[in-house]
Amino acid sequence: MISTKGRYAIRVMIDLAEHDNGSYIPLKDIAARQEISKKYLEIIVKDMVAGGLLVGASGKGGGYKLCRKPEEYPVGEILELMEGNLNSVACIAHPEYDCPRRSSCQTLPLWTEFDNLVHDFFYGKKLSDLISENPDNKKAGN
């Protein structure tokens, strides 16, 4: 399951892309538009800056902006930064996990195929795919 942290990170990225005017965008503005607590967003954007998705500036005229163009951000990159790996089972998520059934597990191919589908889906979608050109559709959902 994708947590609010992962979902809100995507919403922040969409908001920054849609409101990009070359200047830093204050977090309070993003929080207001997205109807998300500014305090919670502070935690999220800190991780996003540390992970190289955003750049931030403090003080007057400060805020956040994207480091790259929206088409250069795979959604999977955003989710994996915020959620960790998206694998479904421990034996795939953690190669060091010592499963005594690994060599004979009949379900391992199922989980591997599922995880590949999830990976390919999220990495096949770019932030630019989520940006609305219609100002009336800019209000975020979930």
MARMIGU-349020 format. One line per 3 residues: number of its first residue (from 1); their letters; for each residue x, y, z of C-alpha. Coordinates in Angstrom, 3 decimals. Each point is the difference from the previous one (the first is absolute). Layout:
REM MARMIGU-349020
NUM = A = X,Y,Z; ...
//
This chain:
REM MARMIGU-349020
1 = MIS = 0.000,0.000,0.000; 1.265,3.467,-0.861; -0.032,2.239,3.090
4 = TKG = -1.152,3.608,0.231; 3.677,0.975,-0.051; 0.432,-1.462,-3.486
7 = RYA = -3.313,1.326,-1.290; 0.576,3.480,1.401; 3.524,0.099,-1.441
10 = IRV = -1.481,-0.537,-3.456; -2.560,2.738,0.653; 2.778,2.405,1.058
13 = MID = 1.925,-0.778,-3.178; -3.098,0.549,-2.156; -0.744,3.268,1.794
16 = LAE = 3.567,1.247,-0.512; -0.101,-0.937,-3.682; -3.374,1.639,-0.591
19 = HDN = 0.948,3.216,1.782; 3.578,0.283,-1.253; 0.851,3.576,-0.865
22 = GSY = 3.755,-0.292,0.523; -0.215,1.150,3.624; -0.058,-2.000,3.208
25 = IPL = -3.513,-0.882,1.097; -0.751,0.426,3.719; -1.034,-3.177,1.798
28 = KDI = -2.946,1.814,1.567; -1.409,0.593,-3.495; 0.386,-3.664,-0.940
31 = AAR = -1.562,-1.072,3.308; -2.969,2.306,-0.538; -0.635,-1.109,-3.572
34 = QEI = 0.388,-3.680,0.835; -1.868,0.232,3.315; 2.817,-1.789,1.820
37 = SKK = 1.514,0.996,3.332; 3.064,2.211,-0.496; 1.698,-1.813,2.890
40 = YLE = -0.451,-3.369,-1.702; 1.221,1.427,-3.311; 3.138,1.302,1.728
43 = IIV = 0.936,-3.598,0.810; -0.745,-1.151,-3.533; 1.865,2.761,-1.843
46 = KDM = 3.032,-0.425,2.267; 0.297,-3.596,-1.248; -0.619,1.121,-3.571
49 = VAG = 2.784,2.596,0.163; 2.383,-2.523,1.579; -0.941,-2.491,-2.735
52 = GLL = 0.732,2.465,-2.783; -3.546,0.468,-1.261; -0.385,3.610,1.115
55 = VGA = 2.135,2.980,0.838; -0.949,2.270,2.876; 0.907,3.490,1.110
58 = SGK = -0.777,1.618,3.326; -0.766,3.605,0.818; -1.795,2.680,-1.977
61 = GGG = -0.800,-1.302,-3.469; 0.717,-3.527,1.162; -1.895,-3.188,-0.519
64 = YKL = 0.418,-2.993,-2.286; 0.322,-0.802,-3.661; 0.691,-2.968,-2.206
67 = CRK = 3.610,-0.859,-0.852; -0.931,-1.368,-3.424; -2.696,0.270,-2.621
70 = PEE = -3.229,-1.895,0.841; 0.587,-2.476,-2.840; 3.294,-0.995,1.653
73 = YPV = -1.656,-1.290,3.198; -1.290,-3.569,-0.086; -2.821,-0.411,2.532
76 = GEI = 1.788,-3.147,1.205; 3.010,2.060,1.055; -2.197,2.226,2.161
79 = LEL = -1.804,-2.946,1.587; 3.147,-2.010,0.693; 1.650,2.997,1.655
82 = MEG = -2.980,0.471,2.299; -1.081,-3.625,0.514; 3.179,-2.006,-0.414
85 = NLN = -0.130,-2.858,-2.451; -3.400,-1.008,-1.280; 0.576,-3.759,0.019
88 = SVA = -2.846,-2.181,1.181; 1.868,-2.705,1.940; 3.033,0.002,2.282
91 = CIA = 2.039,-2.487,-2.028; -0.016,2.376,-2.991; 0.133,3.258,1.946
94 = HPE = 3.002,-1.099,2.045; 2.482,-2.203,-1.889; 1.754,-0.772,3.290
97 = YDC = -3.236,-1.500,1.331; 0.734,-3.686,0.466; -3.075,-1.919,-1.078
100 = PRR = 0.491,-3.751,0.235; -2.557,-0.472,-2.797; 1.560,2.428,-2.476
103 = SSC = 1.352,-2.724,-2.313; -3.257,-1.962,-0.013; -2.598,2.746,0.483
106 = QTL = -2.797,-0.419,-2.492; -1.390,3.478,0.677; 3.245,1.953,-0.470
109 = PLW = -0.544,0.402,-3.773; -3.476,1.399,0.706; 1.355,2.653,2.387
112 = TEF = 2.889,0.808,-2.315; -2.355,0.541,-2.935; -2.338,2.117,2.156
115 = DNL = 2.875,2.159,1.278; 1.274,0.489,-3.543; -3.464,1.162,-1.085
118 = VHD = -0.172,2.489,2.880; 3.525,1.268,-0.697; -0.617,0.362,-3.722
121 = FFY = -3.340,1.732,0.589; 1.347,2.646,2.377; 3.249,0.518,-1.899
124 = GKK = -1.945,0.220,-3.261; -1.978,2.973,1.323; 1.684,3.395,0.127
127 = LSD = -0.940,2.954,2.164; -0.875,1.812,-3.228; -2.688,-2.641,-0.670
130 = LIS = -1.814,1.119,3.156; 0.027,3.733,-0.608; -3.304,1.552,-0.919
133 = ENP = -0.091,2.602,-2.738; -3.506,1.037,1.084; 0.109,2.458,2.951
136 = DNK = -3.408,-1.265,1.151; 1.492,-3.483,0.487; 2.913,1.129,2.143
139 = KAG = -1.751,-0.698,3.271; 1.637,-3.166,1.294; -1.880,-3.149,0.829
142 = N = 1.288,-2.510,2.506
//
